[in-house]
Amino acid sequence: MSVTVRAEMVASVHSVLVEAGQAVEVGDTLMILESMKMEIPVLSESAGTVSEIAVAPGDVIREGDVLAIVI
C-alpha cells in the first residue's frame, strides 16, 4: 500500500530531509516547508520506504500538490 503525501497549504519547499529508497517511520520528518516566515515540518504518516520525492528545495507548492510517496 502506498501513501501519497500532499501539501496542506501554499508554501515553498525549504529543505528535503529524505531521499528515494530511504526507510522512514511514522512521524519522521520528510521535509520542511516555509510559509509566512514559518517553518512547517511534513511528517510521514506511515512507516515504509520513500519511493518518490516530487519536489525540490525552492519549489513553490499549492494545496493538494504531491510532495512524496511512501510505500
Secondary structure, 3 states (H helix, E strand, C coil): CCEEEECCCCEEEEEECCCCCCEECCCCEEEEEEECCEEEEEECCCCEEEEEECCCCCCEECCCCEEEEEC
